Amino acid sequence: MMAAEQWYEYQDSYKRYGLDMKPKTEKKNITKVKNTSSKLSAKDRFRLLLLTVFMGALCVGLILATAYAASIKFNINSLAKENAVIQGEIENLNVKIESANNIQVIEAKATAELGMVYPASSQFVFIDENKETVKDFALVLKEQAYN
């Protein structure tokens, strides 16, 4: 045992000069692996909540915009149908106007409803170009009508 005591004394003498004689053991670096998949920090949870709320608001906004566009399209279609009906009525009225302006229709109404007849050859009046014009034409017509 004497040798062991001498060894310790020997070590002490080296310790005075700043040297350590003890054999060094290697320390194993043990690193802890964090399991990030199961644990979320409060900041991450808050961000996920904000993202979820934002996406929900965006989806609701899209649904509302689509509904508004559908209602506008429905109004446009109903106005287009009304326009088509009115356009049909306008075409019918134009056809009636064209048929009423036809000379045969006017002649038929004049003879049937109003009792008008064509003038005889003795009732024709001819205008002479060379003759001087009368200044009071209404007075001349009145005199000829009542004489």
CORTALIN-V826123 format. One record per run of one state. SS is the DSSP state (H for helix, E for strand, - for the rest). FROM is the first residue (numbers start at 1). TO is the last residue. If there is no record, write none. Layout:
((SS | FROM | TO) (SS | FROM | TO))
This chain:
((- | 1 | 1) (H | 2 | 16) (- | 17 | 41) (H | 42 | 100) (- | 101 | 102) (H | 103 | 112) (- | 113 | 120) (H | 121 | 123) (- | 124 | 136) (H | 137 | 146) (- | 147 | 147))
